[in-house]
Amino acid sequence: MFSEMWKVTCTLDAGSLADGAGESDTVTVPGVALGDMVLGVSFGVSAADTVTLRLQNESAATVDLASTTIKLVVARLG
């Protein structure tokens, strides 16, 4: 079903986010291309070799999330 797949583990350490604020982080994933899919989460490939992770706070209060490890599987339909 997929011609290529990448397993990615990275750390996301978002800063303190006020209500309505967001933060984007990128993860280098050699070989990924526009149109490839990030499976299991609602993130996508934003450029060749790059996946962008974005958090958005809409809670009406400032939040400061702890650093966490994110695991991704990126796939290309074959």
DSSP file (Angstrom, degrees, kcal/mol; ACC not computed):
  #  RESIDUE AA STRUCTURE BP1 BP2  ACC     N-H-->O    O-->H-N    N-H-->O    O-->H-N    TCO  KAPPA ALPHA  PHI   PSI    X-CA   Y-CA   Z-CA
    1    1 A M              0   0    0      0, 0.0    77,-2.2     0, 0.0     2,-0.4   0.000 360.0 360.0 360.0 -39.1    0.0    0.0    0.0
    2    2 A F  E     -A   77   0A   0     75,-0.3    75,-0.2    76,-0.2     3,-0.1  -0.914 360.0-158.6-112.9 138.0    2.9    2.4    0.8
    3    3 A S  E    S+     0   0A   0     73,-2.3     2,-0.3    -2,-0.4    74,-0.1   0.776  81.9  11.4 -83.4 -27.2    6.0    2.6   -1.3
    4    4 A E  E     -A   76   0A   0     72,-1.0    72,-2.3     2,-0.0     2,-0.3  -0.993  63.5-172.6-147.8 150.4    8.0    4.2    1.6
    5    5 A M  E     -A   75   0A   0     -2,-0.3     2,-0.4    70,-0.2    70,-0.2  -0.994   6.4-159.3-143.2 147.8    7.6    4.7    5.3
    6    6 A W  E     -A   74   0A   0     68,-2.6    68,-2.4    -2,-0.3     2,-0.5  -0.993   8.1-151.0-127.8 133.5    9.6    6.6    8.0
    7    7 A K  E     -A   73   0A   0     -2,-0.4     2,-0.4    66,-0.2    66,-0.2  -0.922  23.6-173.5-102.3 126.3    9.5    6.1   11.7
    8    8 A V  E     -A   72   0A   0     64,-2.7    64,-2.8    -2,-0.5     2,-0.4  -0.971  16.6-175.0-127.6 132.7   10.3    9.3   13.6
    9    9 A T  E     +A   71   0A   0     -2,-0.4     2,-0.3    62,-0.2    62,-0.2  -0.998  21.9 155.8-123.5 129.3   10.8   10.0   17.3
   10   10 A C  E     -A   70   0A   0     60,-2.5    60,-3.1    -2,-0.4     2,-0.5  -0.932  38.6-114.3-145.7 166.6   11.3   13.6   18.4
   11   11 A T  E     -A   69   0A   0     -2,-0.3     2,-0.5    58,-0.2    58,-0.2  -0.907  20.7-162.6-107.8 133.4   10.9   15.9   21.4
   12   12 A L  E     +A   68   0A   0     56,-3.1    56,-2.5    -2,-0.5     2,-0.4  -0.972  12.1 173.9-115.4 121.6    8.3   18.7   21.4
   13   13 A D        -     0   0    0     -2,-0.5    54,-0.2    54,-0.2    53,-0.1  -0.728  14.7-168.5-128.0  80.5    8.8   21.4   24.1
   14   14 A A        -     0   0    0     -2,-0.4     3,-0.1    52,-0.3    -2,-0.0  -0.365  17.9-123.8 -70.4 147.2    6.3   24.1   23.4
   15   15 A G        -     0   0    0      1,-0.2    50,-0.4    49,-0.1     2,-0.3  -0.132  48.4 -63.6 -76.2-178.5    6.6   27.4   25.2
   16   16 A S        -     0   0    0     48,-0.2     2,-0.6    46,-0.1    48,-0.2  -0.563  57.3-153.8 -68.9 126.8    3.9   28.9   27.4
   17   17 A L  B     -F   63   0B   0     46,-3.1    46,-2.3    -2,-0.3     3,-0.1  -0.921   2.5-148.9-113.9 118.6    0.9   29.7   25.1
   18   18 A A    >   -     0   0    0     -2,-0.6     3,-2.4    44,-0.2    39,-0.3  -0.342  48.6 -69.9 -72.1 163.3   -1.6   32.4   25.9
   19   19 A D  T 3  S+     0   0    0      1,-0.3    39,-0.2    39,-0.1    -1,-0.2  -0.319 125.3  15.6 -55.6 131.6   -5.2   32.0   24.7
   20   20 A G  T 3  S+     0   0    0     37,-2.7    -1,-0.3     1,-0.3     2,-0.2   0.365 102.1 118.6  83.9  -4.4   -5.3   32.3   20.9
   21   21 A A    <   -     0   0    0     -3,-2.4    36,-2.6    36,-0.2    -1,-0.3  -0.596  40.9-172.3 -93.2 155.7   -1.6   31.8   20.5
   22   22 A G  E     -B   56   0A   0     34,-0.2     2,-0.3    -2,-0.2    34,-0.2  -0.901  11.2-153.7-139.4 169.1    0.1   29.0   18.7
   23   23 A E  E     -B   55   0A   0     32,-2.3    32,-2.5    -2,-0.3     2,-0.4  -0.989   5.5-157.4-147.3 136.4    3.5   27.6   18.1
   24   24 A S  E     -B   54   0A   0     -2,-0.3     2,-0.3    30,-0.2    30,-0.2  -0.926   8.7-176.2-115.8 142.0    5.0   25.6   15.2
   25   25 A D  E     -B   53   0A   0     28,-3.0    28,-3.9    -2,-0.4     2,-0.3  -0.965  14.3-142.2-129.7 149.4    8.0   23.3   15.3
   26   26 A T  E     -B   52   0A   0     -2,-0.3     2,-0.4    26,-0.2    26,-0.2  -0.842   4.7-157.1-113.6 153.3    9.6   21.4   12.5
   27   27 A V  E     -B   51   0A   0     24,-2.5    24,-2.2    -2,-0.3     2,-0.5  -0.997  20.1-129.4-126.9 125.5   11.2   18.0   12.4
   28   28 A T  E     +B   50   0A   0     -2,-0.4    22,-0.2    22,-0.2    21,-0.1  -0.651  28.8 175.5 -76.7 123.9   13.7   17.1    9.7
   29   29 A V    >   -     0   0    0     20,-1.9     3,-2.1    -2,-0.5    20,-0.2  -0.825  26.5-137.8-130.1  90.2   12.7   13.8    8.1
   30   30 A P  T 3  S+     0   0    0      0, 0.0     3,-0.1     0, 0.0    18,-0.0  -0.218  84.8  20.5 -54.6 129.1   15.2   13.0    5.3
   31   31 A G  T 3  S+     0   0    0      1,-0.4     2,-0.1   -25,-0.0    17,-0.0   0.137  87.6 126.4 102.3 -19.4   13.4   11.7    2.2
   32   32 A V    <   -     0   0    0     -3,-2.1    17,-2.5    15,-0.0    -1,-0.4  -0.375  38.3-167.5 -73.0 154.7    9.8   13.0    2.9
   33   33 A A    >   -     0   0    0     15,-0.3     3,-2.4    16,-0.1    12,-0.1  -0.923  34.3 -76.9-137.7 160.1    8.2   15.0    0.2
   34   34 A L  T 3  S+     0   0    0     -2,-0.3     3,-0.1     1,-0.3    12,-0.1  -0.350 119.7  35.8 -54.8 135.4    5.1   17.2   -0.2
   35   35 A G  T 3  S+     0   0    0      1,-0.5    -1,-0.3    10,-0.4    42,-0.2   0.121  86.7 122.7 100.2 -19.6    2.1   14.9   -0.5
   36   36 A D    <   -     0   0    0     -3,-2.4     9,-0.9    40,-0.1    -1,-0.5  -0.404  58.5-127.2 -68.8 155.2    3.5   12.4    1.9
   37   37 A M  E     -DC  44  75A   0     38,-2.7    38,-2.7     7,-0.1     2,-0.7  -0.839   5.9-142.2-111.3 142.5    1.2   11.7    4.9
   38   38 A V  E     - C   0  74A   0      5,-0.6     3,-0.4    -2,-0.4     2,-0.3  -0.925  32.8-145.3 -95.1 118.0    1.8   11.7    8.6
   39   39 A L  E     + C   0  73A   0     34,-3.1    34,-0.7    -2,-0.7     3,-0.1  -0.635  68.6  16.3 -91.2 140.7   -0.3    8.8    9.9
   40   40 A G  S    S+     0   0    0     -2,-0.3     2,-0.3     1,-0.1    -1,-0.2   0.274 116.1  58.6  89.8 -11.3   -2.1    8.7   13.2
   41   41 A V  S    S-     0   0    0     -3,-0.4     2,-0.3     2,-0.2    -1,-0.1  -0.916  88.8-108.2-140.6 168.0   -2.0   12.4   14.0
   42   42 A S  S    S+     0   0    0     -2,-0.3     2,-0.3    -3,-0.1    -3,-0.1  -0.150  80.1 108.8 -95.6  41.5   -3.3   15.5   12.2
   43   43 A F        -     0   0    0     -2,-0.3    -5,-0.6    -5,-0.2     2,-0.3  -0.770  48.0-164.4-107.7 158.8    0.1   16.8   11.1
   44   44 A G  E     -DE  37  52A   0      8,-0.6     8,-1.3    -2,-0.3     2,-0.5  -0.884  32.8 -85.0-137.6 170.3    1.4   16.8    7.5
   45   45 A V  E     - E   0  51A   0     -9,-0.9   -10,-0.4    -2,-0.3     6,-0.2  -0.666  37.2-173.2 -76.6 125.1    4.6   17.2    5.5
   46   46 A S  E     -     0   0A   0      4,-1.3     2,-0.3    -2,-0.5     5,-0.2   0.643  63.8 -10.6 -98.8 -17.2    5.1   20.9    5.0
   47   47 A A  E >  S- E   0  50A   0      3,-1.3     3,-2.3   -14,-0.1    -1,-0.3  -0.957  96.7 -57.4-167.2 167.2    8.1   20.8    2.7
   48   48 A A  T 3  S+     0   0    0     -2,-0.3   -15,-0.3     1,-0.3     3,-0.1  -0.344 125.7   3.4 -55.5 132.4   10.6   18.3    1.3
   49   49 A D  T 3  S+     0   0    0    -17,-2.5   -20,-1.9   -20,-0.2     2,-0.4   0.594 116.5  99.8  67.6  14.5   12.4   16.7    4.2
   50   50 A T  E <   -BE  28  47A   0     -3,-2.3    -3,-1.3   -22,-0.2    -4,-1.3  -0.993  47.5-171.4-139.2 133.8   10.3   18.6    6.8
   51   51 A V  E     -BE  27  45A   0    -24,-2.2   -24,-2.5    -2,-0.4     2,-0.5  -0.987  19.4-147.4-116.4 131.6    7.3   17.9    9.0
   52   52 A T  E     -BE  26  44A   0     -8,-1.3    -8,-0.6    -2,-0.4     2,-0.5  -0.865   7.5-163.0-102.8 131.6    5.7   20.8   10.8
   53   53 A L  E     -B   25   0A   0    -28,-3.9   -28,-3.0    -2,-0.5     2,-0.4  -0.956  11.7-172.7-111.2 126.2    4.1   20.3   14.2
   54   54 A R  E     -B   24   0A   0     -2,-0.5     2,-0.4   -30,-0.2   -30,-0.2  -0.979  11.0-167.9-127.6 132.3    1.7   23.0   15.4
   55   55 A L  E     -B   23   0A   0    -32,-2.5   -32,-2.3    -2,-0.4     2,-0.4  -0.924   7.4-168.4-111.1 141.1    0.0   23.5   18.8
   56   56 A Q  E     -B   22   0A   0     -2,-0.4     2,-0.6   -34,-0.2   -34,-0.2  -0.994  11.4-147.5-134.2 126.7   -2.8   26.0   19.2
   57   57 A N        +     0   0    0    -36,-2.6   -37,-2.7    -2,-0.4   -36,-0.2  -0.839  30.6 155.2 -96.0 119.7   -4.2   27.1   22.5
   58   58 A E        +     0   0    0     -2,-0.6    -1,-0.1   -39,-0.2   -39,-0.1  -0.112  41.0 109.3-127.6  33.6   -8.0   28.0   22.5
   59   59 A S  S    S-     0   0    0      2,-0.4     3,-0.1   -41,-0.1    -1,-0.1   0.476  85.2-118.5 -93.0  -3.6   -8.7   27.4   26.2
   60   60 A A  S    S+     0   0    0      1,-0.2     2,-0.3    -3,-0.1   -41,-0.1   0.550  90.3  73.8  73.6   9.0   -9.2   31.0   27.3
   61   61 A A  S    S-     0   0    0    -44,-0.1    -2,-0.4   -43,-0.1     2,-0.3  -0.967  91.9 -95.8-144.0 158.7   -6.2   30.6   29.7
   62   62 A T        -     0   0    0     -2,-0.3     2,-0.4   -44,-0.1   -44,-0.2  -0.585  41.6-167.1 -74.3 137.0   -2.4   30.4   29.4
   63   63 A V  B     -F   17   0B   0    -46,-2.3   -46,-3.1    -2,-0.3     2,-0.4  -0.953  16.0-166.2-125.4 147.9   -1.1   26.9   29.2
   64   64 A D        -     0   0    0     -2,-0.4   -48,-0.2   -48,-0.2     2,-0.1  -0.843  17.9-157.8-133.6  94.9    2.4   25.6   29.6
   65   65 A L        -     0   0    0    -50,-0.4     3,-0.1    -2,-0.4     2,-0.1  -0.426  20.3-111.7 -76.2 146.4    2.7   22.0   28.4
   66   66 A A        -     0   0    0      1,-0.1   -52,-0.3    -2,-0.1    -1,-0.1  -0.366  42.6 -88.9 -69.8 154.6    5.5   19.8   29.6
   67   67 A S        -     0   0    0    -54,-0.2     2,-0.3    -2,-0.1   -54,-0.2  -0.374  56.8-177.9 -59.3 142.5    8.1   18.6   27.2
   68   68 A T  E     -A   12   0A   0    -56,-2.5   -56,-3.1    -3,-0.1     2,-0.5  -0.964  29.5-114.6-145.1 160.2    7.0   15.4   25.5
   69   69 A T  E     -A   11   0A   0     -2,-0.3     2,-0.4   -58,-0.2   -58,-0.2  -0.842  28.8-160.5 -96.0 131.4    8.2   12.8   23.0
   70   70 A I  E     -A   10   0A   0    -60,-3.1   -60,-2.5    -2,-0.5     2,-0.5  -0.930   1.7-158.8-113.4 136.1    6.2   12.5   19.8
   71   71 A K  E     -A    9   0A   0     -2,-0.4     2,-0.3   -62,-0.2   -62,-0.2  -0.967  14.6-177.7-116.0 130.2    6.3    9.5   17.6
   72   72 A L  E     -A    8   0A   0    -64,-2.8   -64,-2.7    -2,-0.5     2,-0.5  -0.909  20.6-156.8-124.7 149.7    5.3    9.7   14.0
   73   73 A V  E     -AC   7  39A   0    -34,-0.7   -34,-3.1    -2,-0.3     2,-0.4  -0.990  16.5-166.9-121.9 121.3    4.9    7.4   11.0
   74   74 A V  E     -AC   6  38A   0    -68,-2.4   -68,-2.6    -2,-0.5     2,-0.3  -0.899  10.1-175.7-108.6 136.3    5.2    9.1    7.7
   75   75 A A  E     -AC   5  37A   0    -38,-2.7   -38,-2.7    -2,-0.4     2,-0.5  -0.950  21.5-147.4-136.3 152.7    4.1    7.2    4.6
   76   76 A R  E     -A    4   0A   0    -72,-2.3   -73,-2.3    -2,-0.3   -72,-1.0  -0.979  29.2-121.5-117.3 125.5    4.0    7.7    0.8
   77   77 A L  E      A    2   0A   0     -2,-0.5   -75,-0.3   -75,-0.2    -2,-0.0  -0.442 360.0 360.0 -64.9 135.8    1.2    6.0   -1.1
   78   78 A G              0   0    0    -77,-2.2   -76,-0.2    -2,-0.1    -1,-0.2   0.426 360.0 360.0-100.3 360.0    2.7    3.7   -3.7
